[in-house]
Amino acid sequence: MTSSESLPATPPQPVDRRRWFALAIVMTAAFMDLVDVTIVNIAIPSITRDTGASFTSIQWITAGYALAFAAGLITGGRLGDIYGRKRLFLIGIGGFTIASALCGFAANPEMLVASRILQGGMAALMVPQVLSIVHATFPAHERGKVFGLFGAIVGLGAVSGPLLGALLTEWNLFGLQWRPIFLINLPVGIAGLLLGRKFISESKAPKALRLDLTGVALVTLGLLMLLYPLTRGRDLGWPLWGHVSMAASLLVFAALVLFERRKADRDGSPLIELSLFRVKSFAAGTAVQLTFGIALGIFFLVWTLYLQMGLGWSALRAGSTGIPFSVAVSCAAGISVQKLVPRFGRKVLQAGALLMIAGLLLYVWEAGRYGTAITPWQMVLPLVVMGVGMGLIVAPLTDAVLSGVPKEHSGSASGLINTVQQMGTALGLGLVSVVFFGSIGDRLPPEAMGAAFVEAFQRSLWWVAGVLAVIFLVMFALPARPRVSPDEDQAPDQAGASDQAQDDGLPNEPALTS
């Protein structure tokens, strides 16, 4: 099949000069979501004091967002393919802004929980469109640079949330205590909505698709059956129904695969495009995303507990400790895609995994050597080593996963990538109950609390290092060298689109010029 047969013949369009403005807008929205995932943890003591929220309510303030986000990501991506990525992005960022206002003005814990669930659902409409808009707006030879910037944003957002939350909470602006952590989204969201309407170009799948409601129901049911028991398991004492629910979720996912296969054969409008998994880079990349999400889910929560509960540090001191990590991620991500991956290929990602392992082992040694007397300055070296390693992974991994994805399925692929990582993070959070709290007694005297948390922290880091070792091995399934579809303005000696398509087992796709 030739390129002209796979899509309706259209004359090549010039590259949109507004694409960099569009990139700034969608990246800001992605940063806003990343910050919102972590910003709440640091403000939990203030929320508890002000609202009288129970421990269960606090769990749902954090878990409700994650559950709604994970359950809606694939659907959000496919809706963008069908109705337009710009349209869904604007709906998502508008809804996210309204939900943030409801969170900020919540009168009681119940309203805050409901608003957080709504916020997660709106993020599920907004976030998949970010990578889809990038994929559809930028020609292939520019996407490496763009994904480098995306990796830097990921690194910055991962640690900026706790720091920003600590500052806003301790400043107690206008006597609002914790509420500014949500209200700060309002001006950012309004600006993104207004500027997005002007600068983002619309794109959608070139052939008519319909929303697969049965697929939506099966995805949502399967994810909730898996993630709800993981999120609430420890609080409820790991009941039998939780284990049954997690096991049964595998049957729901199996039924989803069978249904989606039939749906694709029948009308070509499945929620999940299973043919994407015939793209080697996509299949291997999603496996890495899943295990990487597990590692990050364990580390960031355990790290926060260790700093604030184990060492007794203030929210501001704990949040500022992560600055070296954030800077290292951002810098390494910036040079990874542009300078290193074109020359060394997947070895860069594998080097990143090994660096993260080295940083973790150094952290284990320092935590044991200095105990509860450890200082933020003594944490700088392991955090920088880990940050460089993470930066070498996050940006090129996203590029590798999407490099062979056909343009009309970019929304579905983006939703799948985010969903897989969120599933991994949720699995990591569930494992925290085993690897961290499992080694801490329920009734420790105050004088033994610090030492117990240090030991639990060390044990958890060994688990994270083991997961990263698995990631290193899985990365051997990634392409040895980056492979991108050529654009009309690229050098003529690059590989042809037909060769790439045949290698990936998919129909040929025309050059992405947008």
N, C-alpha and C positions, 0 to 999 in steps of 0.2 A: 504494500500500500504506500502510495506517495504522500508527501506532506499536503498536497492540494486536495487529496481525497479525504483526509481525516477531519478537516475543518472547512467551512464555507470559504471560498476564495475571496479574500479581501485585499485591497492594496496595502502595502506596508505603511504604517503610520509613523510619523516622527516621534522621537522620544519626547515625552512631556517635560517641558522645562520646569514645571511646577512640582516635579516629583520630590525634590529635596525638602520643600515646604511640607508636602504630604508626609514625607518620612518623619520629619520633626514632630508632626501632630500625632501620628500613630505610635511613635516611640514614647512620647509623653504619656499617652494613654496606657501603654504597656508598663511604663515605670510606675504610674499611679496604681495599677493593679498589683504589681509586685510589692510595692510599699504597703499596700493595704492588707496583704496577706500576713505580714509580719508585725505591723505597727501595733496591733491590738495586744499582743502578748505583753509588751512592756508596760501597758497601761492597766492591766488587769487589777492590781491592788487598788488603784484609784477608782475604777469602775465598781469594785466590790464595796468600797467604803461609801461611795456616793449613792448607789442604787440599792444596796443590801442584797445584791444578787447571790444566789446560792451557788455551790460548786457546780451543780448540774447546769445551771443557767450559763455560768462562765464557760463551761465546756461547749455549750451550744453556740455561744457568741463566736467562738473560733471555729468549731466544727461545722456549723450550719453554712458558713460561707464556703468552706472547702467542699462540702457535699453537693451544694447547688452548683458550684463551679464545675466540678468534675462531671456531674451528671448531665450538664447542658452543653459541654464543649463541642462534642461531635455534631449535635443538632445545630448549634450556632454556626459551625463551619459550613454545614450543608445549606442552611438557610441563606448564607452569604452567596454560595454558588448559584442558588435559585433566584433570589430576589435582588441581588446586587450587594457587593461587599461594602461599598460606601454607605448604602442605605442601612445595612445592619450595623455597621460601625457607629453611625450617628444615633441609631436607636439605642444601641448598647451604652454608649458614653452618656447619652441623655438620661437613660434609666439609672445608670450607675451614679450619676450626680444627684438625682432625686433620692435614691436609696441612701446615699451618704448624708443628705440633709435629714432624712428620717432617723438615721442612726444618731446624728449629732443632737437632735432634739427629742430623742426617746425619753418618755416619761417614766418608764419602768423597764425591768429586765426583759419582760415578755415582748415589748415593742422593739427593744434592741435586737433580740434574737430574730424576730420576724423581718426586721429591716436588713439584718446581715444576710439572711437567706435570699431576700430580694436582690441585695447587692451582688451576691455570688452568681445569681441567675443572669443579671445584666452583664456581669463580667464575662460570662460564658457566651454572650452574643458579641461582645466587643473584642475580646482577645484573639479568637481565631482569625478575625479579619485583618489583624496586624500583619502576620506573615503572608496572608493571601494578597493583601494590597501590595506589599513589597514584591512578591513573586510576579504579580501582574503588571506592576508599574515600572520596574527596573529591568533593563536588558541584562542578559546572563553575565556579561563580563563585569558589570557593576555590582552584582549581588554579593560577591565576596566581601567587598568593602562595606556594604550595607550590613551584612550579617556580623562583620567585625564590630560595627557600632552597636548592633543588637546585643552581642555578647557583653560589651562593656556596660550597657544599660542593665542587663541581667545582674551582673556583678555589683553594680552600684545599688540597684534596688534591693538586693538580698540583705544588705547590711544597713542601708539607709533607713529602712523601716524602724528598727529598734532605736536608732539614734534620734531620728525625727520624733518618734513617739516619746522618748525620754525628755527631749527638749520641750515639746509642747505640753507634756504633763507637768513637768517641774516649773515651767514658766506660769502655769495657771492663768492663761490669758483671759482677761475680763471676768475672772472668777469662774470660768467654765470648766475647770479641772481637766477631765479626760476628753471632753467633747470636741475640742479643736482637732483631734487626730482624724475625725471624720469631716468636720466642716472645712478643713483645708482643701478638700477635693472640689468644693463648689466653684471657686474662681477658675481652677484648672479645667474642670469639666465644661464649664460654660465657654471658656476660650476655645477648647478643643472642638466643641460643637459648632461654634460660629466659623472658626477657621477651616474645619473639616469640610463644611458645605462648600467653601470657596475653592480650596486647593486640592482636594482628593478627587481623582478621576474615578468614575464608576466602572466596574468590571463585573462580569458574571460568567457562568458557564455558557459556551456558545450554542449548545443545544438545550432544548427545553427539558427541565427536570421537575419532578414532583416530590414533595416531602413524604418520606416514608414513615408514616405515623406508627405502624407496627414496630419498625426498627427503633424509633424513638422510645416507645414503651419498653421494649426489651433491653435497650442500652441503659435506660434510667433504672429499671428494676434490678438488673444485674449489678450495676455499680452500687446502688443503695444496699442491696443484700450483702455485698462485700465490704463496703466502707463503713456502714453504720455500726456493725458489731466491732470492727476494728477501732472505731472512734470511741465507742462507749463501753467496750469490753471490760477494761480494768475497773472502771467506776461501778459496773454492775456485777463484778466478781466473775467475769468470764462464764456466763450461763451457757447451758447446753444448746439453747436455741440459737445463740450466736455462732457456735461452731457449725450447726446444721445449716444456718443461713449462708455462711461463707462457702461451705461445700456445695450447697445447692446453686450458688451463683455461677459456678462453673457449668452447670447444666443449662442455665439461662443463656450464658455466653455461647455454648455449643448450639443451642437452638437459634440464637441470633445469626451465627455463621451460616447455618443451613438455610434460614429464611432469606438472608441477604443474597446468597448464591442464586436462589430461585428468583428473587426479585430482580436481580441483574439480568437474568436470562429472559424474564417476562417483559419488562418494560424499560430496562436500562436506567432506573432511578433508585438505586439502593441508597440507604443512609450512609453505609460504609462501603467504599469502593474496594472490594477485596483484591481486585487486580493490582492495587498499589503494592501489595505484599509480594508481587512477582518482580518488583523493582528491588534488586539486591540491596542497594544503598538504603532504601526505605525500610525494608524488613530488618536489616542489621541495626540501622540507626534507632528504630523504635525499641529494639531490645536493649540497646545501650541506654536510651532515655529512661526506660523503666527501672533498670538497676541503679542508674545515676540518681533518679528521684528517691529511691530507697535510702541511698547514702546521705543525701542532703536532708531528707526528712528526719533521720536519726540525729545527724550532727547538730543542726541548728536548734532543735528543741532541747537536746541534752546540754548543749553549750550554754543556752540561756538559763536553764535550771542550775547548772554548775556555778555560773557567775553570780546569780542573784540569791539563790537559796543556799548553795553550798559555801560560797565565799562571803556572802552577806553584802555584796556590793550594791550601791545605789543604781537606779535605772540609768542615770546619765553616765556613770562610770562604766557600767556594763555595755551600754550602747556605743560609747566612744572607743571602747577596746577593739571593736570590729573595723575601725577606719583603715588600718593597714591592710587588712584582708580585702576590703572593698577596692582600695586603690590598686592593689596587686592584680585582682581579677580584671579590672577595667583596662589596665595597661597591657597585660598579657593577651587579653582578647583582641585588643586593637592591632597588635602585630602578628597574631597567630594566623589569621586568614590572609592578610595582605603579604606577609613576608615568608612565613615558615611553611604553611600548608602547601603552597604551590611548589615548593622545593622538596619537602620531605614527606608530603602526603599524610597518611594515617599515623605515621610514627610520631607526629606532633601530638595527636590525641593520646596515644599510648604513653608518651613522655609525660603528658599532663596527669594521667592516672598514677604513674609512678611517683611524680612529685607530690601529689596529694597524699599518697601513702607515706612518703618520707616525712611530710609535715605532720601527719597524724602521729607517727611513731615518736617524732621529736616532742610533740605535745604530751604524749603519754609519759615520756621520760621526765619532762619538766614538771608536770603535775605531781609525779611521785617524789621528785627531788625537793621541791619547794613547798609542797603541801598547801595548806590554807594561807601561807605567807607569800604566795606567788604574787607578782605585781603585773600590771598591764605591759610594762616594758619588757618583761621576761617572756611575754606571749607573742611579741612582735615577730620574731624569727619563724616559729612554726606557722603563724597565720599568714605571713608573706609567702612562704613556700607553698602552703596549701592554696593560697589565692592565685599564685602564678599557675599552678597546676590546673585549677578550675578554669582560669581564663583560657588556657590552651585547649580546653575541651568544649566549653559551651558554645562559642561562636562557630568554629568549623563543624561541630556536630550538627547544628541546625542546617547549615549549608549542605552538608553531606546527605542528610535525610531528604531534603527537598530537591536536590540537584537533578534527579531523574524523574520527578513527578510531572505528569502532563498538566498543562496550564488549567484545563477545565476542571481538574480535581484538586486544585491547590487549596480550596476551602476545606474540603473533606480531609485532606492530608494534614493541614494545619490543626484542625480540630482533633484528629487522632494523635498528633504529636503531643499536644498539650494535655489531652486526656490521659495518655500513657504516663507522662511525667507526673501528673496529679495522682494517678493511681499508685505510682511508685512512692511518692511522698506520703500518701495515706498509709501505705504498707509500712513505710519507715516509722511513721508516727505510732502505728500499732505496735511495732517491734520495740519501741521505747519502753513500753510497759514490761517487756521481758528483759531487755538488755540493761536498762537503767534502774527502774523501780524494783525489778526482781532481785537486785542485790542490796536493797535498802530496807531495813526493818520498818514495820508500821509504827512502832512506839520507841523511837530512839530518844534518849535524853539529849537536851540541847547541846551539851558539851561534845557529844559524839556525832552531831549532825554534819559538821564540816568534813571530818575525815571520811565519813560514809559517802558523802557526795563526791569527794575526790576519787575514791576507789571506784564508785559507780561510773564516774566520768571516764576513767581510764579503761574500764571494761567495755564501755560503749564504743570508745574510739577503736579498740581492737576489732569490734564487729564492723565498723565503718571501713576500716582498712581491708578486712576480708571481702566486703562487697566490692570495693574498688579493684581488688585483685581479679575478681570475676569480670568486672568491666574491662580490664586490660585484656583478658582472654577473648571476650566477645568482640572486641574491636578488630580482631584479626579478620572478621567477616565483612568489615567495611572495605570499600574500594581502596586499593593501595595508593591511588592517585586521584585527585579531584577530577570529576568529569562533569562538564557543563555542556548544555546545548549551545551551539554557536549562534551568534547574532549576525545580522548582515554587515555590521560595522566591525566585526572581529577579524583577526588575521586569517587569511585563507588557508593556512596550513593546519588549522585546528581540525579535530575529528568532525565528520559530517553527522548531521542529525539522524540520518538513516542508520548509520552504524550504531549510534547510541541507543536508538529505539530498539534495534534488533538485539543488542546486548541485554537490554532491560526486559525484553519480552513484551513490549507495548507497541502500539501503532506509532508511526512517526509523528512528530509534532513540529510545527513551523517555528521559526525563530521568534523569540519573545522580544517584541519591540515596543509594544504598548504606546 
